[in-house]
Amino acid sequence: MKNIDVVILAAGKGTRMKSTQPKVMHRLAGKSLLDHVIEAARRINPAKVIIIVGHEEVAIREHYAQNPVTFVSQKEQLGTGHAVAQAIDHLTSLKTLILLGDVPCIREDSVKRLTQSDADVIVLTQTVDDPSGYGRIIRAETGQASKIVEEKDANPNEQSVKEINTGIFCVDTTLLKQFLRALKNDNSKGEYYLTDLIEFASNKGASIETAHPSLTFEANGVNSKRQLADLERHYQLELARELLDSGVTISDPNRIDIRGTIACDTDVSIDVGCVFEGNVRLGKNVKIEPNVIIRNSTIQDNTTIKAFSHIEGALIGSQNEIGPYARIRPGTESHTQVKIGNFVEVKASTIGVGSKANHLAYIGDAKIGSSVNVGAGTITCNYDGANKYQTTLEDNVFIGSDTQLVAPVIIGAGSTVAAGSTITKDVPPGGLALSRAKQTFIADWKRPTKTIK
């Protein structure tokens, strides 16, 4: 929609957050509040996105240095009208959409409801049981909104109104510029209110419409850590409901966190306490047990991720069994029917069809063939303090418990490494590698006894 500019107000101090971090940089579902608003703006393909910054603006500018947005400084915070006025020279499109950097949950359909109206001014409003703290929408006898009265300036009748202003507007740019140039601050706070726009437009005979958000929490702002936590739960519950509607089984929609995107195929089930970050894809019949964290990974069909496992940057193949308490690190790729058990860590490795490491092992920078068994306590010693090297286990290798494989090393197909061995040289195919110190026995040895003080 190239005939529209977007202005995002992000200059406030956010003192109630009790944080040195700018309010709009606090996170909701893994992204900053401002990220969410910018994404909502981008969905309508505007001519430009203008962000009004003030408090801690250097940090915000640096964070978005690679983002194609226009920053405008509000040196003094003198009200929302004053903030928008800082962008007046940048407004060149037919319409201007005004969003708030601390109202992160505004949805695409609500934005389109505003931007696709033919009215000169359209304001997003909401009817609530308790309007305390919000500006009230005052309507003329015709039903058209005629002004917005801030609570401190409202009389008792106006304070009883339950339709409130959300602070989100779409305005004819020519009308907006006229308003900004005429704006005054004759109110109880001595600020320049953007809300005066409605009365200004009404006096000009402009057409004014109101719209409501699709979901009740969309227009909720964040002014404190408590409000942020409350909004997080609203947001996460809505994401869980969307997954439920798509056919995913979720044990408790109140106990799931999605901090990015998750795509699920048919018959996926997710137990309680799971966290999904970045881009996650779950294939058909995938089962996620409790308290699993998955980040930027794909889990293919018919795989079970058992409780308390962490998976990051990995491709987990079909019919795998991972965990419990497994840690799969970036660069890992497992093929079909792989088992990675409790307290096994895998990093930057490929694991072939039917191979398994059932417990207490570290596999790093390894290439593992098919039908390989990695015994408990096995370690690939991949790092010499400066460089990393690869360990290769060819097909049908059996590694006994408590083995150290000092990379670079290749264990040939069909070979066995005896338990307790330290392997520093390549092992040919088909044999037994054994590396142990000679066992001795001292017959009359006595255990130390505790000294009594």
C-alpha positions in Angstrom: 0.0 0.0 0.0 2.4 2.6 -1.3 0.0 5.5 -0.7 0.5 5.3 3.1 3.2 6.2 5.6 3.5 4.6 9.0 4.6 6.6 12.1 5.5 4.5 15.2 5.7 6.4 18.5 8.7 5.0 20.5 10.1 8.0 22.4 8.7 7.4 25.9 10.8 6.7 29.0 8.8 3.9 30.4 9.6 4.7 34.0 7.2 2.1 35.3 9.2 -0.6 33.7 11.9 0.1 36.3 14.6 -0.8 33.8 17.6 0.9 32.1 16.5 -0.8 28.9 14.2 1.3 26.6 10.6 0.2 27.1 10.0 -0.7 23.4 13.1 -3.0 23.5 11.6 -5.3 26.2 10.6 -8.7 24.7 7.3 -10.3 24.0 7.4 -13.9 22.6 11.1 -13.6 21.9 11.0 -10.3 20.0 11.1 -6.7 21.1 7.8 -4.8 21.4 9.0 -2.5 18.6 9.8 -5.5 16.4 6.2 -6.6 16.6 4.9 -3.2 15.7 7.4 -2.8 12.8 6.3 -6.2 11.5 2.6 -5.2 11.7 3.5 -2.0 9.7 5.4 -4.0 7.1 2.5 -6.2 6.4 0.6 -3.4 4.6 3.7 -2.6 2.5 3.9 1.1 3.3 5.9 3.7 1.5 8.0 4.3 4.6 8.1 3.4 8.3 9.0 6.4 10.5 10.0 5.7 14.2 9.8 8.6 16.7 12.6 8.0 19.2 13.7 10.0 22.3 14.6 8.2 25.5 17.7 5.9 24.9 17.4 6.6 21.2 21.0 5.6 20.5 20.3 2.0 21.6 17.2 1.8 19.5 18.9 3.3 16.4 21.8 0.9 16.8 19.5 -2.1 17.1 17.7 -1.2 13.9 20.8 0.0 12.0 20.2 -2.6 9.2 16.4 -2.1 9.1 15.1 0.2 6.4 13.3 2.6 8.7 13.4 6.3 9.1 14.3 7.6 12.6 13.1 11.0 13.9 14.1 12.4 17.3 11.7 13.9 19.8 14.2 15.8 22.0 11.5 16.7 24.6 8.6 14.4 25.3 5.7 16.9 25.2 2.9 14.6 24.3 1.7 12.3 21.5 0.7 15.1 19.2 4.2 16.7 19.6 5.8 13.3 18.8 3.9 12.9 15.5 4.7 16.5 14.6 8.4 15.7 14.5 7.7 13.5 11.5 5.7 16.1 9.6 8.4 16.8 6.9 8.6 13.0 6.2 4.9 12.5 5.5 4.5 12.4 1.7 1.8 9.7 1.2 -2.0 10.2 1.0 -2.6 8.6 4.4 -0.6 8.2 7.6 -1.1 5.3 10.0 0.0 6.0 13.5 1.0 3.1 15.7 2.4 2.8 19.2 5.7 1.1 19.9 4.4 -0.3 23.2 1.3 -1.8 21.7 2.8 -4.9 20.1 -0.1 -7.2 19.4 -1.9 -5.2 16.8 -2.9 -7.7 14.1 -2.9 -7.4 10.3 -6.6 -7.6 9.9 -7.1 -4.7 12.4 -4.5 -2.6 10.6 -6.2 -3.3 7.2 -9.5 -2.3 8.7 -8.0 1.1 9.5 -6.0 1.6 6.3 -8.7 0.4 3.8 -11.4 2.9 5.1 -12.3 5.9 3.0 -12.8 8.1 6.0 -10.6 11.1 6.6 -9.9 9.9 10.1 -10.4 6.4 11.5 -9.5 5.6 15.1 -9.2 2.2 16.7 -11.4 2.1 19.8 -12.4 -0.5 22.4 -15.3 -0.9 24.8 -14.1 -2.0 28.2 -15.7 -2.6 31.6 -13.1 -0.4 33.4 -12.0 2.6 31.3 -9.9 4.1 34.0 -6.8 5.8 32.7 -7.9 6.0 29.1 -9.2 8.8 26.9 -13.0 8.5 26.3 -14.6 8.5 22.8 -17.4 11.2 22.8 -20.0 10.9 20.1 -22.3 13.4 18.6 -26.0 12.8 18.2 -25.4 11.5 14.7 -23.3 8.7 16.3 -20.0 10.0 14.8 -17.1 10.4 17.1 -16.7 14.1 17.8 -13.9 14.2 20.3 -11.6 12.3 22.6 -11.4 13.5 26.2 -8.5 12.5 28.4 -9.5 11.2 31.8 -8.0 14.1 33.7 -9.9 16.5 31.5 -13.2 14.6 31.5 -16.4 15.6 33.4 -18.4 13.0 35.3 -20.6 12.2 32.3 -17.6 11.8 30.1 -15.8 9.6 32.6 -18.8 7.2 32.6 -18.2 6.4 28.9 -16.7 3.0 28.4 -15.5 3.3 24.8 -11.9 4.2 24.9 -9.2 5.4 22.6 -6.4 3.0 21.8 -4.0 5.6 20.4 -4.0 4.0 16.9 -5.2 6.2 14.0 -5.2 6.3 10.3 -5.5 9.9 8.9 -5.6 11.8 5.7 -2.1 13.2 5.6 -3.2 16.7 4.4 -5.7 16.9 7.3 -3.1 15.6 9.8 -0.6 18.3 8.8 -3.2 21.0 9.2 -4.0 19.6 12.7 -0.3 19.4 13.8 0.4 23.0 12.7 -2.6 24.2 14.7 -2.1 22.0 17.8 -2.2 23.6 21.2 -1.5 22.3 24.7 -4.3 24.0 26.7 -5.1 21.0 28.9 -4.4 19.9 32.5 -1.1 18.3 31.6 0.2 21.0 29.3 0.9 18.5 26.6 0.2 18.4 22.9 -2.5 15.6 22.5 -2.8 13.6 19.4 -6.3 12.8 20.6 -7.4 16.5 19.9 -7.3 15.3 16.2 -10.9 14.0 16.4 -12.4 17.3 17.6 -10.3 19.2 15.0 -11.5 16.9 12.2 -15.1 17.1 13.4 -15.0 20.9 13.4 -13.6 20.7 9.8 -16.5 18.6 8.7 -14.2 15.7 7.9 -15.5 12.1 7.9 -14.6 10.2 11.1 -15.0 6.4 11.6 -14.1 4.1 14.4 -13.0 0.4 14.2 -12.5 -2.2 16.8 -9.6 -4.7 17.1 -10.2 -8.3 16.2 -9.1 -9.6 19.6 -9.6 -7.9 23.0 -5.9 -7.8 24.0 -4.6 -6.4 20.6 -4.6 -2.8 21.7 -3.2 -3.5 25.2 -0.2 -1.3 25.9 2.8 -2.2 28.1 3.7 0.2 30.8 5.1 -2.2 33.5 6.6 -5.6 33.9 3.3 -6.9 35.2 1.5 -5.7 32.1 4.2 -7.2 29.9 3.8 -10.6 31.7 0.0 -10.4 31.4 0.2 -9.6 27.7 2.7 -12.5 27.1 0.2 -14.9 28.5 -2.6 -13.5 26.3 -0.4 -13.6 23.3 0.8 -17.2 24.0 -2.7 -18.4 24.6 -3.8 -17.1 21.3 -0.9 -18.8 19.5 -1.8 -22.1 21.3 -5.4 -21.8 20.2 -4.3 -21.3 16.6 -2.3 -24.5 16.8 -5.2 -26.3 18.4 -7.5 -25.1 15.6 -5.0 -26.4 13.0 -5.1 -29.9 14.6 -2.2 -29.9 17.0 -2.8 -31.6 20.4 -1.6 -29.4 23.3 -1.9 -30.8 26.8 -2.4 -27.4 28.4 -2.6 -24.2 26.2 -1.6 -22.1 29.2 1.8 -23.9 29.4 3.4 -23.4 26.0 5.7 -20.6 24.8 6.3 -19.8 21.1 9.1 -17.3 20.6 9.2 -17.2 16.8 7.3 -19.4 14.3 6.2 -23.0 14.5 4.8 -25.1 11.7 3.2 -28.4 12.5 2.1 -31.3 10.3 -0.8 -33.6 11.2 -1.2 -35.4 14.6 1.6 -33.5 16.4 1.3 -33.6 20.2 3.0 -31.1 22.6 3.0 -31.7 26.4 3.4 -29.0 29.1 6.2 -26.6 29.6 7.6 -26.6 26.1 9.4 -23.6 24.5 9.8 -23.1 20.8 12.2 -20.4 19.6 13.1 -19.1 16.1 11.8 -21.2 13.2 10.7 -24.6 14.2 9.0 -27.3 12.0 7.4 -30.5 13.4 6.5 -33.3 11.0 3.7 -35.8 11.1 3.0 -37.7 14.3 5.8 -35.9 16.2 5.5 -36.2 19.9 7.0 -33.6 22.2 7.2 -34.6 25.9 7.2 -32.1 28.8 9.7 -29.3 29.3 11.5 -29.5 25.9 13.2 -26.5 24.3 13.5 -26.5 20.5 15.2 -23.6 18.7 15.6 -23.2 14.9 15.2 -26.9 14.2 13.2 -29.4 12.1 11.8 -32.6 13.6 10.8 -35.1 11.0 7.9 -37.5 11.0 7.1 -40.1 13.7 9.9 -38.8 16.1 9.6 -38.5 19.8 11.4 -35.8 21.8 11.5 -36.9 25.4 11.3 -34.7 28.4 13.8 -32.0 29.3 15.7 -32.2 26.0 17.2 -29.2 24.3 17.5 -29.0 20.5 19.1 -26.1 18.6 20.0 -25.7 15.0 19.4 -29.3 14.2 17.7 -31.6 11.6 16.2 -34.6 13.5 15.2 -37.4 11.1 12.1 -39.5 11.1 11.4 -42.3 13.6 14.0 -40.9 16.0 13.9 -41.1 19.8 15.7 -38.2 21.5 16.2 -37.9 25.2 15.2 -37.6 28.0 17.7 -34.9 29.0 19.5 -34.9 25.6 21.2 -31.8 24.3 21.4 -31.5 20.5 23.5 -28.5 19.4 23.8 -26.7 16.1 24.9 -28.5 13.0 23.5 -31.9 14.1 21.7 -34.0 11.5 20.3 -37.4 12.4 18.9 -39.9 9.9 16.1 -42.4 10.3 15.6 -44.5 13.4 18.3 -42.9 15.5 18.3 -43.0 19.3 20.0 -40.4 21.4 19.4 -41.0 25.0 19.6 -39.4 28.4 22.5 -37.0 29.1 23.9 -37.3 25.6 25.3 -34.2 23.9 25.7 -34.0 20.2 27.3 -31.1 18.3 28.0 -30.6 14.5 27.6 -34.2 13.7 25.8 -36.5 11.3 24.3 -39.8 12.7 23.4 -42.5 10.3 20.3 -44.8 10.0 19.6 -46.9 13.1 22.6 -45.7 15.1 22.3 -45.0 18.8 24.0 -43.3 21.8 21.7 -44.3 24.6 23.4 -42.5 27.6 26.1 -40.3 29.0 28.1 -39.5 25.9 29.6 -36.5 24.0 29.6 -36.6 20.2 31.2 -33.5 18.6 32.3 -32.9 15.0 31.6 -36.6 14.2 30.5 -38.5 11.1 28.7 -41.6 12.3 27.5 -44.3 9.9 24.5 -46.6 10.1 23.9 -49.2 12.8 26.6 -47.8 15.1 26.4 -48.2 18.9 28.1 -45.5 21.0 28.5 -46.8 24.6 27.9 -44.9 27.8 30.7 -42.5 28.8 32.1 -42.3 25.3 33.7 -38.9 24.3 34.9 -37.7 21.0 38.0 -35.6 21.9 37.5 -33.1 19.0 39.3 -30.0 20.3 43.1 -29.7 21.0 42.8 -26.2 22.5 43.2 -24.4 19.2 41.5 -26.5 16.4 38.7 -29.0 16.0 39.0 -32.3 14.3 36.5 -34.9 13.0 35.9 -38.4 14.3 34.5 -40.9 11.8 32.6 -44.1 12.8 31.9 -46.2 9.8 28.8 -48.5 9.5 28.3 -51.2 12.1 30.9 -49.9 14.5 30.5 -50.8 18.2 32.1 -48.4 20.8 32.4 -49.8 24.3 31.6 -47.8 27.4 34.0 -45.1 28.7 36.0 -44.7 25.5 37.9 -41.7 24.4 38.2 -41.2 20.6 41.0 -38.6 20.1 40.3 -36.9 16.8 41.2 -36.9 14.0 40.5 -40.7 13.9 38.6 -43.1 11.8 37.0 -46.3 13.1 36.6 -48.7 10.2 33.3 -50.5 9.3 32.4 -53.4 11.6 35.1 -52.7 14.1 34.7 -52.9 17.9 36.4 -50.7 20.4 36.7 -52.3 23.8 35.4 -50.5 26.9 37.8 -48.2 28.6 40.0 -47.6 25.6 41.7 -44.4 24.5 41.9 -44.5 20.7 44.5 -42.2 19.1 45.0 -44.0 15.8 42.7 -45.1 13.0 41.2 -48.6 13.5 41.0 -50.9 10.5 37.6 -52.5 9.5 36.4 -55.6 11.1 38.6 -56.0 14.2 38.9 -55.2 17.9 40.7 -52.2 19.2 41.9 -52.4 22.7 43.9 -49.7 24.6 44.2 -50.1 28.4 46.8 -49.9 31.1 47.8 -53.2 32.8 45.6 -54.0 35.8 47.3 -54.6 39.1 46.2 -55.8 42.5 47.5 -55.0 46.0 46.4 -57.6 48.4 47.0 -55.9 51.8 45.9 -52.3 50.8 43.8 -50.5 53.3 41.3 -47.7 52.6 42.1 -44.4 54.3 40.2 -43.7 57.5 38.7 -40.4 58.6 40.9 -38.5 61.0 39.0 -37.6 64.2 39.8 -34.1 65.3 
